[in-house]
């Protein structure tokens, strides 16, 4: 079974949790941009331990997003990339003009945790803000391992990103406290 086959058969699933290990297993084959059938029932999606700097995992995440027209809530817990991993291809992909062909019309809530402020993470946040016209709440929580300056830099950069939704409120949580 590959990711495309599995996703095409999720016709009734509203809540879906997937971790990076299972995702790596499913992405052994090339992932299509569009599936034969959209996952129209999917409303809540959790990616646990995802590495947005890994191009294969990024393709899988984008595949989920492009094929889930009714997605309302997205949760991403990021996992650090190994220092020797080149995140350039993932960053280049996110910077390309056609990285996401559709808008996420129903997406209202996004929560991203364990952020280190890597280029792929920031570009992914920028992508979500730019393609989510119904977004109401976007929460980021930097990694506890990040120092105060790094957390501030993440917040400062994210606040400058353009948003498709005028109603989108940004929150940055730090050890349970709102700092933005």
C-alpha positions as CSV (number, residue, x, y, z in Angstrom):
1,X,0.0,0.0,0.0
2,X,1.2,3.5,-0.8
3,X,0.1,6.9,0.4
4,X,-2.0,7.7,-2.7
5,X,-3.9,4.4,-2.5
6,X,-4.5,4.8,1.2
7,X,-5.7,8.4,1.0
8,X,-8.0,7.7,-1.9
9,X,-9.8,5.2,0.3
10,X,-10.5,7.5,3.2
11,X,-14.0,8.5,2.1
12,X,-15.5,8.7,5.6
13,X,-12.6,9.7,7.8
14,X,-13.0,13.1,9.6
15,X,-10.1,12.9,12.0
16,X,-6.7,11.6,10.9
17,X,-3.5,11.4,12.9
18,X,-0.2,10.4,11.2
19,X,3.3,10.3,12.5
20,X,6.5,10.6,10.5
21,X,7.4,6.9,10.8
22,X,4.1,5.8,9.2
23,X,4.4,8.6,6.7
24,X,7.9,7.5,5.7
25,X,6.5,3.9,5.2
26,X,3.7,5.2,3.0
27,X,5.8,7.5,0.9
28,X,8.1,4.8,-0.4
29,X,6.7,5.4,-3.9
30,X,6.2,8.7,-5.7
31,X,3.4,10.8,-4.4
32,X,1.0,12.3,-6.9
33,X,0.0,16.0,-6.5
34,X,-3.7,15.1,-6.8
35,X,-5.4,11.9,-5.9
36,X,-8.1,10.1,-7.9
37,X,-10.6,11.2,-5.3
38,X,-10.5,14.1,-2.8
39,X,-10.7,13.3,0.9
40,X,-13.8,15.4,1.3
41,X,-14.7,14.1,4.7
42,X,-11.4,15.0,6.4
43,X,-11.9,17.9,8.8
44,X,-9.1,17.6,11.4
45,X,-5.5,16.5,10.5
46,X,-2.6,15.9,12.9
47,X,1.0,15.5,11.7
48,X,3.1,14.3,14.5
49,X,6.9,14.4,14.4
50,X,7.0,15.7,10.8
51,X,10.2,17.0,9.3
52,X,9.2,19.8,6.9
53,X,12.8,20.0,5.7
54,X,12.5,16.4,4.3
55,X,11.3,16.8,0.7
56,X,9.4,13.5,0.7
57,X,7.6,14.3,3.9
58,X,6.8,17.8,2.6
59,X,5.3,16.3,-0.6
60,X,3.1,14.0,1.5
61,X,1.9,16.9,3.7
62,X,1.1,19.0,0.7
63,X,-0.7,16.1,-0.9
64,X,-2.9,15.8,2.2
65,X,-3.6,19.6,2.1
66,X,-4.4,19.7,-1.6
67,X,-6.7,16.8,-1.5
68,X,-8.6,17.8,1.7
69,X,-11.0,20.5,0.5
70,X,-13.0,20.5,3.8
71,X,-10.1,20.6,6.2
72,X,-10.9,22.9,9.1
73,X,-8.1,22.2,11.6
74,X,-4.4,21.4,11.1
75,X,-2.0,20.4,13.8
76,X,1.8,20.0,13.1
77,X,4.3,18.9,15.6
78,X,7.7,19.4,14.0
79,X,10.7,17.2,14.6
80,X,14.2,18.5,14.2
81,X,16.2,17.5,11.1
82,X,19.6,16.0,11.5
83,X,22.2,18.7,11.1
84,X,23.7,17.0,8.1
85,X,20.4,16.9,6.1
86,X,20.2,19.4,3.3
87,X,16.9,21.3,3.6
88,X,17.5,23.2,0.4
89,X,15.3,21.1,-1.8
90,X,12.3,21.5,0.5
91,X,12.9,25.2,0.8
92,X,13.2,25.5,-2.9
93,X,10.0,23.6,-3.4
94,X,8.1,25.9,-1.0
95,X,9.5,29.0,-2.7
96,X,8.4,27.8,-6.2
97,X,5.4,29.6,-7.6
98,X,3.2,26.4,-8.0
99,X,3.9,24.7,-4.6
100,X,0.2,24.7,-3.7
101,X,-2.4,25.0,-6.5
102,X,-5.4,25.3,-4.4
103,X,-6.7,27.5,-1.5
104,X,-7.5,25.9,1.8
105,X,-11.0,27.5,1.9
106,X,-12.3,25.8,5.0
107,X,-9.1,25.9,7.1
108,X,-9.9,27.8,10.3
109,X,-7.4,26.7,12.9
110,X,-3.7,25.9,12.6
111,X,-1.4,24.9,15.4
112,X,2.3,24.3,14.9
113,X,4.6,23.2,17.8
114,X,8.3,22.5,18.4
115,X,9.4,25.0,15.8
116,X,13.0,25.8,15.5
117,X,12.6,28.6,12.9
118,X,14.1,26.7,10.0
119,X,13.6,28.1,6.5
120,X,11.2,25.2,5.5
121,X,9.1,25.8,8.7
122,X,8.8,29.5,8.1
123,X,8.0,29.0,4.4
124,X,5.3,26.5,5.3
125,X,3.7,28.9,7.7
126,X,3.8,31.6,5.0
127,X,2.1,29.2,2.6
128,X,-0.7,28.4,5.1
129,X,-1.3,32.0,5.8
130,X,-1.4,33.0,2.1
131,X,-3.7,30.1,1.1
132,X,-6.3,30.1,4.0
133,X,-9.0,32.8,3.4
134,X,-11.1,31.4,6.3
135,X,-8.3,31.2,8.8
136,X,-9.3,32.4,12.3
137,X,-6.5,31.3,14.6
138,X,-2.9,30.4,13.9
139,X,-0.9,29.3,17.0
140,X,2.8,28.6,16.9
141,X,4.9,27.2,19.8
142,X,8.7,27.4,19.3
143,X,10.8,24.5,20.6
144,X,11.8,24.8,24.2
145,X,15.4,24.2,23.1
146,X,15.3,27.6,21.3
147,X,16.7,30.6,23.1
148,X,14.7,33.7,23.7
149,X,16.3,35.6,20.8
150,X,15.5,32.8,18.3
151,X,11.9,32.7,19.5
152,X,11.6,36.4,19.1
153,X,13.0,36.2,15.6
154,X,10.5,33.5,14.7
155,X,7.6,35.7,15.9
156,X,9.0,38.8,14.2
157,X,9.2,37.1,10.9
158,X,5.9,35.3,11.0
159,X,4.1,38.5,11.9
160,X,5.3,40.1,8.6
161,X,3.8,37.3,6.4
162,X,0.8,38.3,4.3
163,X,-2.5,36.7,5.2
164,X,-5.4,35.7,3.0
165,X,-7.8,36.1,5.9
166,X,-8.3,39.5,7.5
167,X,-9.7,37.7,10.6
168,X,-6.6,35.5,11.2
169,X,-5.2,36.0,14.7
170,X,-1.7,34.9,15.4
171,X,-0.6,33.5,18.8
172,X,2.8,32.4,19.9
173,X,2.8,30.2,23.0
174,X,5.9,29.8,25.1
175,X,5.7,27.3,28.0
176,X,2.0,27.9,28.2
177,X,2.1,31.7,28.0
178,X,0.9,33.8,25.2
179,X,3.7,36.1,24.0
180,X,2.1,37.5,20.8
